[in-house]
Amino acid sequence: MSGLRLRRLGTTGVEVSELGLGALTFGRETDEATSSRIVDIYAEAGGNLIDTADVYNDSEEVLGRILRGRRDDFVLATKVGLPTQGPNRVGASRVHLVRQCERSLRRLDTEWIDLYQVHVWDPVTPLDETVSALDDLVRSGKVRYVGVSNWAAWQIAKGLGVAALGQRQAFCSLSPQYSLLERDVERELMPLCLSEGLAVLPWSPLGGGVLSGKYRRDDPPPEGSRAARLSNSTASVQRRLADERSFTIVQAVQDVSDATGRSSAQVALNWLLDRPAVTAPIIGVRSLQQLENNLDAAGWRLDPEHRRRLDEVSAVTLGYPHDWNQVYGIRQGAKPAREISGVH
Ligand SMILES: NC(=O)c1ccc[n+]([C@@H]2O[C@H](COP(=O)([O-])OP(=O)(O)OC[C@H]3O[C@@H](n4cnc5c(N)ncnc54)[C@H](OP(=O)(O)O)[C@@H]3O)[C@@H](O)[C@H]2O)c1
């Protein structure tokens, strides 16, 4: 494969590879030696963005050992906010953010986190408390940039406003669930990210493996697969395959795969790589073979006819007021006042 290209992380001065590497599997279904080889091969291909979280079992510790001696070669992202054990060990309060950041630094065996992401919206903590605690972490040198994951558009917009008013570090990225199977983000979140220059780092770009085409409606999940191992994943794969829309999308990906000679995973990832707001899908792999397959999703483009087919079969209705604006909106096609250029 040709090397991964670099894209700007939102409006920061940092560049990340067009495919990020998720470490959710590290130390879980993927042993440490294989995880280490995965990082080697990813780096050889030009990859430099690694994503983990405080709640991914031993992932941070495993990564800490794997990255020893080559920490500078990577943009390391982790997350905070999902429940850990005990009272006050959840959310985006100052107490939890500062304590978990220090723990993540220890587990990752590093002096700094490049991208510290709030994993989930916290409906209890005042946003000003979250934004100022994150700002302090940046000023202390423990964190370089801050981002969010799984937040709604109004929550991000409010957070950006709070940061701007207090001249505090603003979120530079959003990590949302986004794939051919999950395009709800295109209603509000993607326009917001384009407008405000946030990097978009989609998670579950293969819908947890469904878009690789390995699951069949009437067959049990293949041995060793996530759906065969984890009961919550079995249920979600079964739900997806039972759903007509999802099933049709998986079939369309398979058709494009047959027509192009690319694997289904490559077709699905390539489609996502080229979406307007996307910076770097975060790929998840269990094995070296999956990694090599998925890295070959970059370096080529779906032809317009295949892209159109995938666009159409997976399209979501935008709903009001977006649909209304498509019919009655004024100045359609005109350039917006604020143009974000060079975000990619
Ligand atoms: N911010 C968040 O809330 C959030 C949530 C979830 C994930 N994430 C991040 O996003 C990363 C990716 O998420 P994900 O693991 O759900 O991504 P995904 O790409 O949708 O699914 C990855 C899984 O699909 C299977 N797979 C991958 N490539 C394959 C291939 N070429 N052929 C066949 N099967 C293949 C593997 O599972 P099996 O082989 O085991 O079936 C692999 O673990 C995670 O590592 C994590 O860093 C973030």
Ligand as a Chemical Component Dictionary entry (heavy atoms), coordinates in Angstrom:
data_LIG
# 
_chem_comp.id                   LIG 
_chem_comp.type                 NON-POLYMER 
_chem_comp.pdbx_formal_charge   0 
_chem_comp.three_letter_code    LIG 
# 
loop_
_chem_comp_atom.comp_id 
_chem_comp_atom.atom_id 
_chem_comp_atom.alt_atom_id 
_chem_comp_atom.type_symbol 
_chem_comp_atom.charge 
_chem_comp_atom.model_Cartn_x 
_chem_comp_atom.model_Cartn_y 
_chem_comp_atom.model_Cartn_z 
_chem_comp_atom.pdbx_ordinal 
LIG N1  N1  N 0  -15.633 7.033  21.659 1  
LIG C1  C1  C 0  -16.349 5.953  21.856 2  
LIG O1  O1  O 0  -17.378 5.962  22.543 3  
LIG C2  C2  C 0  -15.909 4.663  21.210 4  
LIG C3  C3  C 0  -16.760 3.548  21.188 5  
LIG C4  C4  C 0  -16.304 2.385  20.569 6  
LIG C5  C5  C 0  -15.034 2.365  19.991 7  
LIG N2  N2  N 1  -14.240 3.447  20.056 8  
LIG C6  C6  C 0  -12.878 3.464  19.446 9  
LIG O2  O2  O 0  -12.988 3.117  18.091 10 
LIG C7  C7  C 0  -12.155 1.997  17.798 11 
LIG C8  C8  C 0  -12.827 1.166  16.738 12 
LIG O3  O3  O 0  -14.126 0.756  17.160 13 
LIG P1  P1  P 0  -14.638 -0.670 16.754 14 
LIG O4  O4  O 0  -13.678 -1.689 17.230 15 
LIG O5  O5  O -1 -16.056 -0.792 17.152 16 
LIG O6  O6  O 0  -14.490 -0.522 15.147 17 
LIG P2  P2  P 0  -15.026 -1.356 13.919 18 
LIG O7  O7  O 0  -14.033 -1.143 12.833 19 
LIG O8  O8  O 0  -16.430 -1.016 13.624 20 
LIG O9  O9  O 0  -14.994 -2.886 14.391 21 
LIG C9  C9  C 0  -13.750 -3.493 14.613 22 
LIG C10 C10 C 0  -13.941 -4.987 14.765 23 
LIG O10 O10 O 0  -14.442 -5.530 13.532 24 
LIG C11 C11 C 0  -13.734 -6.720 13.205 25 
LIG N3  N3  N 0  -12.922 -6.432 12.021 26 
LIG C12 C12 C 0  -12.108 -5.364 11.793 27 
LIG N4  N4  N 0  -11.561 -5.421 10.572 28 
LIG C13 C13 C 0  -12.019 -6.541 9.995  29 
LIG C14 C14 C 0  -11.808 -7.133 8.742  30 
LIG N5  N5  N 0  -11.001 -6.571 7.835  31 
LIG N6  N6  N 0  -12.462 -8.282 8.449  32 
LIG C15 C15 C 0  -13.282 -8.865 9.367  33 
LIG N7  N7  N 0  -13.514 -8.357 10.602 34 
LIG C16 C16 C 0  -12.897 -7.188 10.908 35 
LIG C17 C17 C 0  -12.878 -7.041 14.436 36 
LIG O11 O11 O 0  -13.699 -7.753 15.370 37 
LIG P3  P3  P 0  -13.726 -9.351 15.508 38 
LIG O12 O12 O 0  -12.731 -9.932 14.531 39 
LIG O13 O13 O 0  -13.358 -9.612 16.921 40 
LIG O14 O14 O 0  -15.123 -9.720 15.182 41 
LIG C18 C18 C 0  -12.610 -5.671 14.997 42 
LIG O15 O15 O 0  -12.254 -5.678 16.361 43 
LIG C19 C19 C 0  -11.944 1.309  19.151 44 
LIG O16 O16 O 0  -10.736 0.584  19.194 45 
LIG C20 C20 C 0  -11.916 2.482  20.089 46 
LIG O17 O17 O 0  -10.610 3.051  20.126 47 
LIG C21 C21 C 0  -14.655 4.598  20.647 48 
# 
loop_
_chem_comp_bond.comp_id 
_chem_comp_bond.atom_id_1 
_chem_comp_bond.atom_id_2 
_chem_comp_bond.value_order 
_chem_comp_bond.pdbx_ordinal 
LIG N1  C1  SING 1  
LIG C1  O1  DOUB 2  
LIG C1  C2  SING 3  
LIG C2  C3  SING 4  
LIG C2  C21 DOUB 5  
LIG C3  C4  DOUB 6  
LIG C4  C5  SING 7  
LIG C5  N2  DOUB 8  
LIG N2  C6  SING 9  
LIG N2  C21 SING 10 
LIG C6  O2  SING 11 
LIG C6  C20 SING 12 
LIG O2  C7  SING 13 
LIG C7  C8  SING 14 
LIG C7  C19 SING 15 
LIG C8  O3  SING 16 
LIG O3  P1  SING 17 
LIG P1  O4  DOUB 18 
LIG P1  O5  SING 19 
LIG P1  O6  SING 20 
LIG O6  P2  SING 21 
LIG P2  O7  DOUB 22 
LIG P2  O8  SING 23 
LIG P2  O9  SING 24 
LIG O9  C9  SING 25 
LIG C9  C10 SING 26 
LIG C10 O10 SING 27 
LIG C10 C18 SING 28 
LIG O10 C11 SING 29 
LIG C11 N3  SING 30 
LIG C11 C17 SING 31 
LIG N3  C12 SING 32 
LIG N3  C16 SING 33 
LIG C12 N4  DOUB 34 
LIG N4  C13 SING 35 
LIG C13 C14 SING 36 
LIG C13 C16 DOUB 37 
LIG C14 N5  SING 38 
LIG C14 N6  DOUB 39 
LIG N6  C15 SING 40 
LIG C15 N7  DOUB 41 
LIG N7  C16 SING 42 
LIG C17 O11 SING 43 
LIG C17 C18 SING 44 
LIG O11 P3  SING 45 
LIG P3  O12 DOUB 46 
LIG P3  O13 SING 47 
LIG P3  O14 SING 48 
LIG C18 O15 SING 49 
LIG C19 O16 SING 50 
LIG C19 C20 SING 51 
LIG C20 O17 SING 52 
# 
